[in-house]
Amino acid sequence: MVAVLTRYRFNVYGGWQEISKQGPNLYTGFIQRDASQPLVTNISAVPNEKSDMPLHGRSPDDGRWISLQGGPEKVHLYSAFYDDRPRLEGNDVIRVLSMVSSRQRVKATDIDFRCFVACSSGGDITVQNAVETFAIEMPKHLNIGEDIILFRFVVSCRPECKVPRTVSLGLRNWKLVQEFQEENSIPVEYPEKAQELSPLVTCLPLSYGTFDPNALVEWLEYNRLVGVCRVVVYNDSLSPETIKVLAHYEKEGFVEIRNCWSWISNHPRLDRQKEIDGRSAIAITDCMYRNMYRARHIPVTDLDDVILPLQDRTIMDMIERVNRVCGIDSERVNDYRFKHAEFLVDPIFEDLSDASMPPRSVLLRHRYMLTPVSYLNRTNYHTKSIVNPLGCIAMHNHVCHGYFPTTKGNPTHSTTRRVDPTIALDGHFRTRLCPPHARRSPKACLREMNLEGADFQENGVILKFKQPLMKNVRDKLLQLNSSGYGDKLLV
């Protein structure tokens, strides 16, 4: 059944009144809603005309969520974007990035959203059923303890005007919809349309804790060498020392720091890691939408991962090689996925023979990786990817998890390319500290790291970047030391 869009106008004397019903040619997608049932309309408050929410988006420092409740479930809103990408074929939508928390055992498909769209401050409010709801289900839900389960959603709403201002969400089963006020909504943001696209903008998942500043500088300088133009970092609770390094790069325009705080209070029985994983998918999706008209490709990695082009010097050259091998244009590829290769970060596997290398180097000094036979093809590790932002609707922590439907007559529009591991790898430089008693041999260390039966070999591809990487790292460490960072940086 075609979804029916019902519009309501708020009248000071008569409250919410239905003004029209129509059955438009809606953009159909993953979970199409039957909107024939009556909408909940018992909203009693006049929209608040005074709002400090910016028209075109939040400040990067503002990491707040808007949390709403009208029933057993809570809806948490982070951001919303006006989406007019070409594959929508003129059926523009508002993408609302949200989470739902519940103490009841429900399925993602049972969660039915309502959209509240305001086109101007204090003006008409359109109440409508969500056109499309996409659940980021990896896994299907996250149980973070205390019987609280989380779902991640990208909810699509009809704009209903040329320039919608704010949007909010409710659920169909709520008996009383939260009063619609602008402080209970989020701004509809309009992603910048750059005149010239950056080839590569890297999006990182939620980051927290402390990163060794020397290793962080090396990671950033390596990414700059392979062609990354900008790195977007979503901060949950990074240490002041780590923020200082990132802020230095932010002044240069190479790093962008955005906050994404938790909407749930700390509790000793809540699984903090799962809660961060839940928000992380929303943060990366937010990054993808913000940069969908600014970046040609979006690498999605962690701060301990790098894309290693084995036959090329830049990621863009590597992508061109993959396209030639596969006989396809990059505009028709939704994402490129890379085999995961773990490099062993432990003193017993560290190369100490070259004194010219920075003393705390991770990438240059730790070149031993678990071999493909024993490790590379294991499937229980998340692959990393490079995403085409014009073909993706929702991101998981490392890959695109929701694509546009395949265009009729053009099945190559929904293509994932798994990159041949002889062309490039996802290098994961994971710290696995070997117990001192097992450092008598590498094999003994592997056993103690629960990698018994695995083997390792040197992969020296990083050495082709040795000279420029060492120079850039040293120059940057000197700059940081001279800027008053402290004496933690070893040059």
C-alpha positions in Angstrom: 0.0 0.0 0.0 1.3 3.5 -0.8 2.1 5.5 2.3 -0.3 8.3 2.9 1.1 11.6 4.0 -1.1 13.5 6.4 -0.5 17.2 7.1 -1.6 19.1 10.2 -1.6 22.8 10.9 -1.5 24.2 14.4 -4.3 26.6 15.2 -4.2 28.6 18.4 -7.9 28.2 18.9 -8.5 24.7 17.5 -5.2 22.9 18.2 -3.9 20.5 15.5 -6.2 20.3 12.5 -5.8 18.0 9.5 -5.5 20.1 6.4 -4.8 17.6 3.6 -4.2 14.0 2.7 -2.3 12.8 -0.4 -0.7 9.7 -1.8 2.5 11.1 -3.3 5.0 9.1 -5.3 7.2 8.3 -2.3 10.8 7.1 -2.6 10.5 3.5 -1.5 13.2 1.6 0.4 14.0 -0.8 3.1 11.1 -0.8 5.5 8.0 0.7 3.8 5.4 1.8 6.3 1.6 1.4 5.9 0.5 4.8 6.8 -3.3 4.2 6.5 -3.7 4.1 10.3 -4.6 7.4 12.1 -1.7 9.5 13.3 -1.3 10.6 16.9 -2.2 14.2 17.0 -2.7 15.1 20.6 0.1 17.7 20.6 -0.9 20.6 22.7 2.0 23.1 22.7 2.7 26.0 20.4 6.2 25.6 18.9 8.7 27.7 20.7 9.8 30.5 18.4 12.9 31.2 20.5 15.6 28.6 19.9 19.3 28.7 20.1 19.7 25.8 17.6 21.5 27.0 14.5 19.6 26.8 11.2 22.4 25.0 9.4 23.7 22.7 12.0 25.4 22.3 15.3 28.9 23.5 16.3 31.5 20.8 16.2 31.9 21.3 20.0 28.3 20.5 20.6 28.1 16.7 21.2 24.6 16.6 22.7 21.8 14.3 21.8 18.1 15.2 22.1 16.3 12.5 24.1 12.5 12.1 23.9 10.1 9.7 25.6 6.3 9.1 25.1 6.2 5.4 26.0 8.4 2.5 27.1 11.0 3.3 24.5 13.2 6.4 24.3 14.3 8.1 21.1 17.6 9.8 20.9 18.4 12.2 18.1 21.9 13.3 17.0 21.7 15.0 13.6 19.6 15.3 10.5 20.6 16.1 6.9 18.8 17.2 3.8 19.6 14.5 1.2 19.2 15.4 -2.5 21.8 13.1 -4.0 21.3 12.1 -7.6 20.3 8.5 -6.9 17.1 9.8 -5.2 16.0 11.0 -8.6 14.3 14.2 -7.2 12.6 12.4 -4.3 14.6 14.4 -1.6 14.4 13.3 2.0 15.6 14.3 5.4 17.8 11.7 7.0 17.5 11.6 10.8 20.3 9.8 12.6 18.9 8.4 15.8 19.0 5.6 18.4 16.2 3.9 20.3 16.7 2.5 23.8 14.2 0.1 25.4 13.9 -2.3 28.3 11.4 -4.4 26.3 12.4 -7.1 23.8 11.4 -5.6 20.5 12.6 -6.0 17.0 13.9 -3.2 14.8 11.0 -3.8 12.4 8.5 -3.2 15.2 9.7 0.3 15.8 7.5 2.7 13.8 8.5 6.3 13.5 6.6 9.6 13.1 8.3 12.7 11.7 7.6 16.2 12.9 9.0 18.7 10.4 9.1 22.5 10.8 9.7 24.7 7.8 10.1 27.9 9.8 10.5 29.0 13.4 7.0 29.1 14.9 5.4 28.1 11.6 3.5 25.0 10.4 4.4 21.6 11.6 4.0 18.6 9.3 3.3 15.3 11.1 3.9 12.4 8.9 4.9 8.7 8.8 8.5 8.0 8.1 9.0 7.3 4.5 11.8 4.8 5.1 13.5 3.4 8.2 16.9 1.8 7.9 18.1 -0.2 10.9 21.9 -0.5 11.3 21.8 -4.1 12.5 25.3 -5.4 13.2 24.4 -7.1 15.5 20.5 -6.8 15.4 20.6 -4.9 18.7 23.1 -4.1 21.5 22.4 -5.2 25.0 24.4 -2.8 27.2 23.3 -4.2 30.5 20.5 -3.4 33.0 18.1 -4.9 30.4 18.7 -1.9 28.1 18.9 -2.7 24.4 19.9 -0.2 21.7 19.0 0.2 18.1 20.6 2.5 15.5 18.5 4.0 12.8 18.6 6.3 9.8 15.0 7.5 9.5 13.9 9.3 6.3 11.2 12.0 6.4 9.6 14.0 3.6 10.8 17.7 3.5 7.3 19.1 2.7 8.9 22.5 1.8 12.0 23.8 0.0 14.0 24.6 3.2 12.9 22.6 6.2 14.3 24.0 9.4 14.0 21.4 12.2 12.9 17.8 12.6 11.9 15.5 15.4 10.8 11.9 15.8 8.2 10.1 17.8 6.9 6.5 17.7 3.5 5.3 16.6 2.8 3.4 19.8 3.4 6.4 22.0 0.1 7.3 23.6 1.1 10.9 24.2 3.5 12.5 21.7 6.1 14.8 23.4 5.2 18.4 23.0 6.7 19.7 19.8 9.1 22.5 20.6 12.2 23.5 18.8 14.3 22.5 21.8 12.9 19.0 21.3 14.1 18.9 17.7 17.3 19.1 15.8 18.3 21.3 12.9 18.1 20.0 9.4 21.6 20.5 8.1 22.5 21.2 4.4 25.9 19.6 3.6 28.3 21.9 2.0 28.6 21.4 -1.8 32.2 22.1 -2.5 33.2 23.4 -5.9 36.1 20.9 -6.0 35.9 17.5 -4.3 38.7 16.4 -2.0 39.9 13.0 -3.2 40.0 11.4 0.3 38.4 12.4 3.7 38.9 9.9 6.4 36.1 9.3 9.0 37.1 7.7 12.3 34.7 6.0 14.7 34.2 7.4 18.2 37.6 7.9 19.9 38.3 7.8 23.6 41.2 7.5 26.0 44.9 8.3 25.4 46.9 7.7 22.3 50.7 7.8 22.4 51.4 11.3 20.8 54.4 10.0 18.8 52.3 7.2 17.3 49.4 9.5 16.6 51.7 12.0 14.8 53.1 9.1 12.7 49.6 7.8 11.9 48.5 11.3 10.7 51.6 11.9 8.7 51.4 8.5 7.0 47.8 9.2 6.0 48.8 12.6 4.6 51.5 10.9 2.5 49.1 8.4 0.9 46.8 11.2 -0.1 44.3 11.8 2.7 43.2 15.5 2.6 41.4 15.6 6.0 40.7 13.4 9.0 37.4 13.7 10.9 37.7 12.6 14.6 34.6 12.1 16.7 35.5 12.6 20.3 33.8 10.7 23.2 36.4 11.2 26.0 39.8 11.7 24.5 42.5 12.7 27.0 43.7 16.3 27.1 47.1 15.2 25.8 45.6 13.6 22.7 43.3 16.5 22.1 46.3 18.9 22.1 48.0 16.9 19.2 44.7 16.8 17.2 44.0 20.5 17.9 47.5 21.3 16.4 46.5 19.5 13.2 43.0 21.1 13.3 44.6 24.6 13.1 46.4 23.4 9.9 43.1 22.2 8.5 44.1 18.6 8.3 42.0 17.4 11.2 38.4 18.2 12.2 37.3 17.4 15.8 33.6 16.8 16.5 32.1 15.8 19.8 29.6 13.0 20.3 28.8 12.5 23.9 26.9 9.8 25.6 23.2 10.4 26.4 23.2 7.7 29.2 24.7 8.2 32.7 27.5 6.1 33.9 26.4 2.9 35.7 28.7 0.2 37.0 26.6 -2.6 35.3 26.4 -0.9 31.9 28.7 -2.2 29.2 30.5 1.0 28.2 32.2 -0.5 25.2 28.9 -1.6 23.6 27.3 1.8 24.3 30.2 3.4 22.5 29.9 1.0 19.6 26.3 1.9 19.3 27.0 5.7 19.0 30.0 5.0 16.8 27.9 3.9 13.9 25.9 7.1 14.2 29.0 9.2 14.3 30.5 7.7 11.2 27.2 8.0 9.4 27.1 11.7 10.4 30.6 12.1 9.0 29.5 10.5 5.7 26.6 12.9 5.3 28.6 16.0 6.2 31.2 15.1 3.6 29.0 13.6 0.8 29.5 16.6 -1.4 33.0 17.4 -0.2 34.8 14.1 -0.7 35.1 11.7 -3.6 36.0 8.8 -1.3 35.8 8.3 2.5 38.2 5.8 4.1 36.8 4.4 7.3 39.5 3.2 9.7 40.6 3.3 13.3 43.6 5.1 14.8 45.5 1.8 14.9 44.6 0.9 11.2 46.1 2.2 7.9 45.3 1.3 4.3 48.5 -0.1 2.8 48.7 0.2 -1.0 51.2 -2.6 -1.8 51.9 -1.6 -5.4 51.3 2.1 -5.4 52.3 5.2 -3.3 48.8 6.7 -2.9 45.4 5.4 -2.1 43.9 7.1 -5.2 46.5 5.3 -7.5 45.5 2.1 -5.7 41.8 2.7 -6.4 42.5 3.4 -10.1 44.4 0.1 -10.2 41.5 -1.8 -8.7 39.1 -0.2 -11.2 41.4 -1.2 -14.1 41.6 -4.8 -12.9 37.9 -5.0 -12.4 37.0 -3.1 -15.5 34.6 -0.7 -13.7 34.3 3.1 -13.1 34.8 4.2 -9.4 31.4 6.1 -9.5 29.7 2.8 -9.8 31.4 1.3 -6.8 29.7 1.8 -3.4 32.7 0.7 -1.4 36.1 -1.0 -1.5 36.8 -3.5 1.2 40.2 -4.6 2.4 41.6 -7.8 3.9 42.5 -7.4 7.5 46.2 -8.0 8.3 47.4 -7.8 11.9 50.8 -6.4 12.5 52.4 -7.4 15.8 53.0 -4.5 18.1 55.2 -5.9 20.9 58.9 -5.3 21.7 59.9 -8.8 20.7 58.7 -8.1 17.1 60.1 -4.5 17.0 62.9 -3.6 14.6 65.6 -1.9 16.7 68.4 -2.2 14.1 67.8 1.2 12.5 68.7 3.9 14.9 67.6 6.6 12.4 63.9 5.7 12.9 61.9 7.6 15.5 62.3 5.8 18.8 58.5 5.4 19.4 57.6 4.6 15.8 54.8 2.0 15.4 54.4 1.8 11.6 58.1 1.7 10.7 59.4 -0.5 13.5 56.6 -3.1 13.7 56.6 -4.7 10.3 55.9 -8.3 11.2 52.4 -9.4 10.4 50.5 -12.6 10.9 50.7 -14.6 7.7 47.7 -14.9 5.3 47.4 -18.6 5.7 47.0 -18.4 9.5 45.2 -15.1 9.9 44.5 -13.0 6.9 41.4 -14.9 5.8 39.8 -15.2 9.2 36.2 -13.8 8.9 35.6 -12.8 12.5 37.4 -9.5 12.2 35.7 -6.4 10.8 37.2 -5.4 7.5 37.9 -1.7 6.8 36.7 0.1 3.7 36.7 3.1 1.5 33.2 4.4 0.8 31.6 6.3 -2.0 29.4 8.8 -0.1 27.0 9.2 -3.0 26.0 5.5 -2.8 25.6 4.9 0.9 22.6 5.5 3.2 23.9 4.2 6.6 27.3 3.3 7.9 28.4 0.6 10.4 31.6 1.2 12.3 33.8 0.3 9.4 31.7 -0.3 6.2 28.7 1.0 4.4 25.7 -1.0 5.8 22.9 0.5 3.7 23.1 1.2 -0.1 20.7 2.8 -2.5 18.6 0.2 -4.3 20.2 -0.9 -7.6 19.2 1.3 -10.4 17.0 -0.4 -13.0 19.0 -1.6 -16.0 22.3 -0.7 -14.2 23.1 -3.4 -11.7 26.7 -2.2 -11.2 25.4 0.8 -9.2 25.3 -1.3 -6.0 28.7 -2.8 -6.1 31.2 -3.7 -3.4 34.7 -4.4 -4.5 36.8 -6.7 -2.3 40.3 -5.6 -3.0 42.8 -8.3 -3.9 45.3 -8.6 -1.0 48.2 -8.4 -3.4 47.0 -4.8 -4.3 46.3 -3.4 -0.8 45.7 -4.4 2.8 44.1 -3.0 5.9 47.1 -3.0 8.3 45.9 -3.3 11.9 48.7 -2.3 14.3 47.2 -3.8 17.4 49.1 -3.8 20.6 49.4 -7.3 21.9 51.8 -7.3 24.9 53.6 -10.5 25.3 54.2 -11.6 29.0 57.9 -11.2 30.0 58.2 -14.9 30.7 57.2 -15.8 27.1 59.7 -13.4 25.4 62.2 -16.2 25.0 60.9 -16.7 21.4 58.3 -15.2 19.0 56.5 -18.6 18.9 56.2 -18.6 22.7 54.8 -15.1 22.5 52.2 -16.1 19.9 51.0 -18.9 22.2 50.6 -16.6 25.1 48.6 -14.2 22.9 46.1 -16.9 22.1 47.6 -17.2 18.6 49.0 -20.7 18.8 49.5 -22.2 15.4 49.8 -18.8 13.8 52.9 -17.7 11.9 54.3 -14.4 10.9 56.4 -12.8 8.3 57.9 -9.4 7.6 56.0 -7.0 5.3 58.2 -4.1 4.5 55.8 -2.2 2.2 55.8 0.7 4.7 59.6 1.2 4.1 58.9 2.9 0.8 57.6 5.8 2.8 60.5 5.7 5.3 62.4 8.9 4.4 59.5 11.3 3.9 57.6 9.8 6.8 60.5 10.2 9.3 61.2 13.7 8.1 57.5 14.8 8.5 57.2 13.1 11.9 60.3 14.8 13.2 59.3 18.2 11.9 55.9 17.8 13.5 57.2 16.7 16.8 59.6 19.7 16.9 56.6 22.0 16.2 54.6 20.4 19.0 57.5 20.6 21.5 58.1 24.3 20.6 54.4 25.0 21.1 54.5 24.0 24.7 53.2 20.4 24.5 55.7 19.2 27.0 58.6 16.7 27.1 56.6 13.6 26.2 57.5 13.7 22.5 60.8 12.1 21.5 62.3 13.5 18.4 
